[in-house]
């Protein structure tokens, strides 16, 4: 008889591999392409100062939890992983009470919580997990529940030894940790455990990605196991991975009341700011990358500032701090107050990384910048005069930066703030965010344009076209790419807003146009923008799509701006892209083929600024219809379904942080049971009221992260979320998109084909 066992075994193995792949893809999407397993020496090096060996040994010798070389509360055999929840909780709580510092058991407690987690086959489902519930200066109790992502110090997953799956834990934690970093905005890193009836693994998450330890036998190495428990339940918040330069005072019910932020001032002395009550920090939603967090703070004179924390990758081309120093005194450019560099490095959290190459681990350094606070982002304008004045002054500020050999490279709706005084020329619009700005020696940088750099919605035609070009022909980024980006910002505004700042009703033209500008891959953006400039029917289509209140400005300023950008910037550059190569055969830069266009610096800026000045002189004094803040402003759905995200500003910082969701996201954490440190009669039940788990959503949707404290946000308040700060072309940092959109397949495909055909066959 034919023996089918080997075939059956092979088919079973292939089936398991197919099931794991989605989990790997989910983990890689959030944590990077390579997630290393460390050596066992990493476990030996962590948490060495949380307790001393004599105390640990004395505890073990007591025999209450550990006897005959095993943890007596852990069953030898298990039928399901959840059978470990109660024994592990009791072990943890007993260790914290006996070996932790005084009062530790009041501030840290292992409880059984509930989250939504990814599964191999059936999609996300509710799952129970052990959470270390915490109190202290960086934790707060969520509204309507006793446990949430805002008051968790660590997570412990349980599994049968035979079913322990690193990728399942990584996929689960990648979603949970996103919520942790959002609701604990002073997080520097987060650690979790995966425990079976025999072994434990330590997992580490930071802005460089993740890593995990090999399995450690908890029965054979009880001292090290205890040290891991004391580490993830530590009373010292720095040990837990929190930045203690940001601290809060908690009031009744565990709610944060007032907070402070310490930093180094311009005279190298310690300065303490008060966090503005009611202004929540704006937090970048992704795990991997800069992790930008912006705080609204004020000094003792009640002067307001924006404090920006982020993580810079090693080898980044320019330092924002240095560029802001050089930009001091420039009108219309955000002004630096002070900065701190090297506040910490991700390599310091990870042990020995010398054996890993740069593709496996890229070190990041924490930077803090304190800047003067201004108004809200450009999308919060309330009159045509205000938005035109802001755009005009932002263009003038860009010119001022160029005079100091700096190009911005990320002109976008959220990187232009409204000035506090709309009557002062030069300060009506403020250019911010020099994250990816470059210092240049001429009129162009030494860095090629790339669709992955900047905000896709507003990128120049040369930039979005470069996705398909040979590298030797890809042009260098120059100031004209930024000038063209200002035009696309203006075009977005008149297509998406009314002159009084309200969003216009949804129409098919918006979906097709704005959706294609934001597409990935960028061929649709190139086709659509090319059509915009060359189509004979464009004027008629756009005029019919914009709000009638724009018609006078559309017929004069907008069409003249469009004509100038096409005839003097986009079309001349477009025609020269493949005339000459960017580099010589030896790899050095060849003479810039756009020199004749670039040299007309004053002509370009004078003409464009003049167009705005002429229009502003005509509309000044004409009353604009005020925005009805009580009305619900319509948003562009499908292709552009939400208002553009908000950049860091004093008026928008109170917007609640949001995080990207994926199929299988952990969107609910509910405290279901508290397990006491020693066996007592039945479990102590803690009531918890939490929102139901969210259903799977696409990666571009922005779910809430319940339970979360409410914010008193105006109906038009928007925040910076997926429009990310430009990343340094490293690892798998997701492309920036503004605004995020949910596109119907039909409109995406047909819209792209329609635009492409019009571009190439008219």
N, C-alpha and C positions, 0 to 999 in steps of 0.2 A: 504493500500500500504506500502511496506517495505521502511523504511526511510534509505537512503544510506548516509545521510549527515555525521554522525559520522565516517563511514568507509572512506568516501572521505577525511574528515579532517585528519584522521590518515595517509592515504596514502600520503597526501600532506606534512604532518609533516615529515614522513619518507624520502620523496624525498628531502626535504630541508636539512635534516640531512646528507644524502649521498653527497649532493653538498658541504656542509661545510667541510666534512672530508678531502678532498684533500688540502684545504686551511690550515686546522689545521696541517696536516702532513708537509706541506711546512714550516709553521712557526716553528713547533717543530724541524724540521731538522736543521734550522739555529739558533734557539734561545733557545733550550733546551726543556726538557720534561714538564716543568711547567712554565707557564707565568702568574704571579699573577695579579689580580685586587687589587689595593691598597684601603685603606680607604680614605674617603674624606679629612681627615686631611693632607694628602700629598699635595693636592692642596693648602691648607691654608699655607703650610710651604715653598713653592717654590717662588722664585723671589720676596721676600719681600723687597728687597732694590733697585729695579729698578725704583721706583717712589713713592712719598708719597701720602697719601690719600687725603689731601686737593686739590692738583693739579688735581687728578683724578675726585674728586667730582665736582670741578669747571668746568672741561671739560664736564662732564655729564649734569650739570645744563645749559650749553650753548645751549643744545637742537638741535645742528646741526645733530648729528648722533643718539642720544638717547632721546626719548620723550615718555611720557605716559607709562613708564615701559616697553619699548621694543626698540630694534634697528630698526629704521624706514626704513632703507634701505633693511632689510631682509624681504622678502615676507612672508605673513601668510601661504600661500599655494604654493606649487611648483609642477610642472609636472615632472621635471627631476632635478637631483642633480647639473648639470652644471649651472642651473639658479642662484646658489649661488656664482659662481666664481667672477663675477664683483662686487656684493655688498660686499662680504667679502674682496676682494682686496682693495676696497675704504675705508672700515672701518679700515683696518690694516694701510694703508698708511697715513690716516688722524691721527690716534693715534700716529704713529711714528713721524710725523711732529710736532704735538702739545705737546706731552708728553715725547718724547725721548730727549736725550741730543742734544746740538747744532751740526748741521751737520749730524744727524742720518739719515735723509731722503735721503741724498746723498749716504750713505753707505749701506742702507737697503731698499729694495723696493719689495713689493709683485707683482709678475707677474704670468701670466698663462703659464705654461709649459706643455710639453707632454712627457710621459713615456710609456713604455710597462709594463703592469701589469697583474697578474694572474686573471683568471675568474673562476667561479664555474663550468661552463659547457663546454664552447667552447674553453678553453685554453687561452693563453695570447693574449692580443690585445692592441692597442694604447689607451691611456687614458689621459685626461687632468687633471692637478693637479696644485694647487697654490704653488709656490716656493718663498722663501725669497731670492732674489738675493743679494749677498753681495760683498763688496770690503773691503780690509784691509790686514794686514801682513800675514794672513794665507790663503787667497783666491787668485785664479788666474783665469783669463778668458780663457776658452778653445779655442783652435785654430779653426778658421773657424766658430765660433758661439758666441753668446752673453751670453748664459747660458749653464752650464754643471754641473756635480757633483762636480767640483772643485771650484765652486763659489756659492754654496747654503748653507744658514745658517739653513734653516728648510723647512719642507714640511707641507702643509695643505690639507688634503683630504676632500671632501665634499660628503654628502649623504643626502637622504631623511630620516627624522626621522624614518619612518616606515621600512626603508631598511638598517638602520645603522648596519654594520657588523664588529665587532671587529677583527674577524679572516681574513677578506678580507684586512683590513688595515694592520694588522700584516704581512700577507704574502707579500703584496705589499711593505711595508717598509723594510722588511728583505732583499729584493733584492736591493732596493735603497740604504739602509744604508751600505751594503757591498761596493758599489761603492763610497759612501761618505768617508768611512774609508780608502779606498785605495787611493783616489785622494786628500784627506785631511789627510795626514799621521800623523799629530799631534793631531788627534781627540781623546778625552777621552770618550765622550758620545755624543749622538745625540737625539733630541726630535722633535716630530711632533704632529700635532693636527688633530682630526677628528671632523668636524663641520657639524651640521645639521641646519635646520631652527629654532631649539629650544635649542639644547644642544651642548656641546663641551667636548671632552675627550683629556687628555694629555697622550702621549706615550713616553716612555723612553727606550733607547737602549744603552747598554754598554757591556763590555767583560764578564760580568756575565749573560747576557741574556737580558730580557726585562720585563717591567711592564707597566700597564696602569691604569688610574684613573677611577672612576665611572663617569657617565655623569653629567655635571653641566649645569643647565639652564642658558643660556647666558642673557636672559631678566631679570631674577630675581636676578642674581648676576653679574651685569655689571662691578663692580670694579675688581672682581677676573678675569673676562674675559679679561679686559684691562691689568691686570698684566701678564697674560699668553702671550698676544700679545707682550708686552714690553720685556718679557723674551726671547722669541724665535727670537726677532729682536734686541737684545741687542748689543750695540757697544763694550762692554767689551767681549773679546774673551773667557775669562775663564768662563763667564756666559753662553756662547754658548756651552761650552763643549770642548774647544780647549786648548792645552798645550802651554802657551805663552812663555815657555823656548825655543821654536823653533820659529823663526820669519824670515820673508823674506822681502826684499825690492822689490816693484813692479815697473816695468818700463812702457814704452808706451804700450798701449793696454792691460794693466792689467796683464802682464806677470811677473812671478817671475824672478828676476835677481840674487841677491845674498842673502844668508841666513846665520843665526848664530844659534848656539846651546849653551845654558848655562847649566853648571852642577857644581857639587861640586868636586873639585880636591882632590888629596891624602892628602893634608894638610888642608882640610876642608875649603878652600877658594873657592870663585866662579871663575870658569874658563869659558871663552868663546871661542868656536871653530868656525871656518868658515866652512860652508857646502861647499863641493867641487862642483864647478859649473859643470853641466853636468852629475853628478852622482846622479841619482834619488834614493831615499830610497827604500829598499826592504821591502814590506809589506805583512804580512800573510793575505791570502784572506778571511778566515772565520771570522764570527762575534764573536762567542762564543769561549772563551779560552784565550790563552796567548796574541794573537794579536801582535806577535813579529814584530818590525820594526827596521831595521838596517840602520843607516845613515853613510855616508862617510864624515869624517871631517878632518880638519888639523889645526895645531896650527900656531903661527906666524913664526915659523922656517920651515914651510911647511912639517912638519912630519905628516904622515897620521895615522888616527885611525878609528876604527869601533865603533860606539856608538849604543848599543843594548838596546832598550826599550821593555819591556814586562810586562805582568800582571801575578803574581804568586798567585795560589789559596791558601787559608788558609790551613794549615796542610800539605803542601808539605814536602816530606821527607827531602830533602837537599836543601841547599842554594847554587846556582851556584857561588855567590860572595865569599862565604867562601871557596868553593872548589878551585876556581881560586887563592885565596890567598895562599892556601896550595901548589898549583902547581907552584908558582913563582920560576923561575930559571930552570925549567925543559926544556931540549931541546925538540923541536918538539911539545910543548904544547902552545897554545895561551896564551899570557901574559897579565895579568890584569894591567891596569893603575890606574883606580879609579872606584868607584861605589857609587850609591845612592840607598838607600832602603826607602820604605814607602814614595814614592813621591805622594801618593794619594791612596784612596781605593774606590772601587765601592760602598761600603756601604754608603760612604759620599754623593753620588749623589742621593740616593733613599729614604731618609726619614727613618721612623721607619720600620725596617725589623725584629724586635724581635719576631713577631708572625709567621714568616716563618721558616720552618725546613730546614736543610741543602740540602735536595733534591730539594727544591723550590728555594733556593738562596744560592750561595756559594760566599763569599766575595773574591775579588782579590785585590792584592796590586801592585802598579806600581814600577818597579825596572829599574834602568838605569846602564848599565855597559859600561865602556870605555876600549877598548882593542887595542893593537897594530895591525896595518893592515898588512896583508900578501898578497900573490898572489891570483890567481883565484882558483876555486874549481878543484878537481882532474880531472873531466871530460874535462878540458880545456888543457890537456897535449898536447905536440907537438912532442914527441919522446918516444920510448920505454924506453930509459934510464931514462928519466925524470919521467915517471909514476912509474917505478919500484923503483927508488930512493925515490920517495915520499911515496909509500906504505911501503917500508922498514923502513923509518924513522918514519912513523906514528905508525907502530907496535912497534918500539923501544920506542916511546913516550908513548904508552899504557902501556908498561912494567914499564916505569918511574912513571906513575900515580899509578900503582899497588904497587910500592914500598912505596908510601905514602898513601896506603890503600884507593884508589879511583878506582872504575870501571866505565867505560863510559856509557855503556848500549845502545848506539845508533851509532854504527859504520856504516857509510854509505858513499856513493860517495860524498855527499855534506858537510860532516863533516870532510873532509880531504882537506886542502888547499895546493896548490903548494907553496913551499918556494920561497922567492924573489931571493935567490942565490942557484942555482941548484948544485953548486960545494961543498957546505959545508955539510959534512956528519952530520946527526942529525937534519938539518934544511931544508932538501929538501921537506919534507912533514910535515904539521902542523895539529895537531889534535885540533878541535874546538868544541864548543857547549857542555858544561857540564850541560845543562838544566836538564837532568834526571839522571845524574851521581849520584852515591851513595857512601857514606863513609862506609867502611866495617871494621870489626874487625879481619877477617881471610882471607880466599881465596874465600869466597862467601859472597853475601849480605844476608840480612834478608828478602829480597823481592822476591817473586816467579816470574818466567818467565811468560810472558803474550804476546800473539800476538798483543795486543793493545798497547804495549809499544815498541817504536823504529820504525824502518822503515822496513815494511814487506818484501821488496825485499831482504834484507840482513840478515834476522833473522836466528838464528841457528835452526837445526832440532828439538832439544828439545823444543825450544820456539814455533815453529809452530805446533808441536805435542800437546802442552799443551791445545789447544783449546777443545779437547775432553776428557781430563783426569780428574779424580776425584781430587778435590782440595788437598786432603791429600797426593796425590802422585805427585803433580806439583812441580818440583824441584825449588830450589833457583837460582837466576841469579848469575853466577860466571864469572870469567875472561875468561874462555874457550868459553863461548857463544860469547864474543867479538872477540876472536881470530878466531873462525869459521866465524864470520861476515866479517872479513878482507878477508878471502878466497872468500866469495860470491861477495864481491866488485871486487876482481881481476877477477873472472869468468865473471862478468857482463861486465867488461872493454874489455876483449879479445873477447867476443861474440858481443859486440855492436860497437866497434871501430876498426879502423886500427891502426897499430903501430905509425903512424904520427898524430893520434888524430882525423882523419876524421871519420864520421859515416859510417859503412859499409852498402851496399844495403840490402834491406828488403829480408828476406827469411822465409819460413814457420817454420823452426826450431826455429828461434828467437821468432816468435810469440807464438809458443807453450810453449817454455821453459821460457822465461822471463815473459810472460803473466801469467803462472801458479805460478811463484814465487811471483807474486804481487797480487794473488787472495785473495778475501774475500768472504766466510769464508776460513780459511787457510788450509783446508784439501788438496787442490790442490798443495799448496806450499810444504806441507810435502811429498805428493806422488811424486812430481817431483824431489825434492832434494834427496829423498831416492833412486829413480831410477837413478839419476845422479851418486850416489856412488856405486850402486850394479849392474847396467846393464853391461852385457858383451860387448855390442855394443857401449857403451858410448864413448869410445876413438875414434872410427871410426866416429861416428855421429858428435861429437864436432869438430874434426880435419877438417872435411869437411865443417863445418859451419863457422869456424873462418877465418879471412883473412890470406892468405898464408904468409904474412909478419910476423905473429906470430908463425909459425910452429916450428922454433928452440926453442923459449921460451916455447911454448906449450909442446914440447916433453921432455923438461928438467924441468924447474922450475914449470910449471903449474901442470903437472902430479905428480911430487914429492910432491908438496904442497897438492894436492888432496889426495894422498895416505896417507900422514901423518895425515891430518885432519880426514880422515875416520878411520884409524886404531888406532889412539892415542887419539882422542877426541870424534868425533860423535858416532862411533859404540860402544866404551866402555860405554859412558854415556847412549846411547840408550838402551843397554842391561840391565842397572841397574835401569831404571826409576821405574819399578813396583816391584823391589825386596824388597825395604823397603819404608816406608812412610816418608814423609818430616816432619810430626809433630807427636807428641805423643798424646795419648787419651786426655790429659789435655790441648792440644792446643800448648804446648811449642815445640820448634824445636828439632827434633831428631838428633842424630849424622849424619853428611853428608855422604851419601852412595857413593859419588864421591871422598872421601878424598884421596884415593890412586892415583887417576888420577890428582887431583888438586895439590898435593904436588910436582909434577915434574915441578915446575914453570920454573926453569932455563933450563931444558931439552927442554921444549916446545918452549920458546922464542929463545934459542940459535939455535935450529935446523931450525926454520922457518926463522929467520933473516939470518942465514948462507946460506940458499938456495938462498935468494935474493943477498947476497954478492957474491956468486960464479957466479951467472948469470951476475951481473953488471960488475964484473971483466973481463968477457969474451966479453961483448959488448961495453965496453968503448973505445972510439976512432973510432968506426965504424959509419960512417955518416948515419943518418936517412933521409929518403926522407921528405923534409919540407912540411908542410901542406899548400895546396893552399887555402888561405883565400878568394880567389875570387870565388871559386867553391861552389856550393850549396851542402852541405853534406847530403847524404840520411839519412832518419830517419826510425826507426822501426815503422811501422804503425800497426794498428789493436791492437795487444797485447801491443806493446810499440811504440807509434806513435810519440813521441817527445823526444828530448834530455832531459837527466835528469835535473831537476831543479837545479838552482845554489844557493849555500850557500852564506852567506854574505862575500863578498870579495871586495877589492878595484877596481878590474877590472870588476866586474859584477854588481856593484850596480847601474849602469845606466840603467839597464833593466827596462822596464816599468812594473809597477805593474799590475797584472791580478787577476781576481776574478772568483770563481767557478760560473757556471751558472746552473740554473734549468729550468725546463719547466715553463715558465711564468716569466722569469727574467726581471727586469727592466733594459734594456740595452741602453736606449736612453732618454736623457733629452734635450728638445728643447724649447727655449724661443719663445713663439708664440705671446704673447701680454703683454704689460705693462698697468696696470690699474692705472690711476691717483687717487690721494687721494680724490678728489671731482668730482661730475659729471661734465664732460666736454663733448664737442661734441665728437663724435665717438672715439673709442679706438686708442691709439697711437700704431701703428704697429712697431715691431722691427724685422728686417730680421734676420733669424737664419739659418745657414747652418749646417746641422748635418747629420751624416750617417744614413741610414735607420735602423729601429729596427731589431735586430737580431731575427732569428727564434728560436723556442725552441730547446735547446740542452740538452744532457745528463749532469748529475751532474759532470762528470769528465772532460768535455771540459772546455777550458779556453778562454772565449770570451774577446774581448777588451771591454773597458768601455767608449764608445764614449760620448761626444767628449773628446779626450785626447791628450795631447801634444806629439809630436813625439820624439823619442829617436834615437840617432845615435848609434845604437847597432850593433856590428859586427855580421856577419851571424851566428857565432857559439856561440854567447852570450846566456847564459841560466840563469835561475833564480830559486831560491827556492820558490816553490809555494805549491803543495800539500804534499811535503815531509816536514811534520810539525815538529816543535820541540816537543819532547815528552811531552805529557800532563799527568796530575796527575790523571788518572783513575777516573775522576769525571764528573758528569752531562752527557751530550751526545756529548762529544768531538769526532769528526770524526777520524777514524783511519788514521794514516799516510801511505801514499803510495808514492813510488818513482820508476819510474816516473809515472804520470797519464797516463792512457791508455784507448782507446776505443776498446772494444773487440767485435768481431762478435760472435753471439750466437753459431754458428756452431763450431768455433775454441775453444771456451770456454768449451763447453760440451764434444766434442769428444776428445779434448786435455787432459782434466782432466781424462776421463775414460781410455784413452790410458796409461797415466802415472800411474794411480792407478793399472791397471791390470799388467803392467810390474813390479811394485814394489812388488806385493804380490803373483805373480804366476810364476816368473822366478825361 
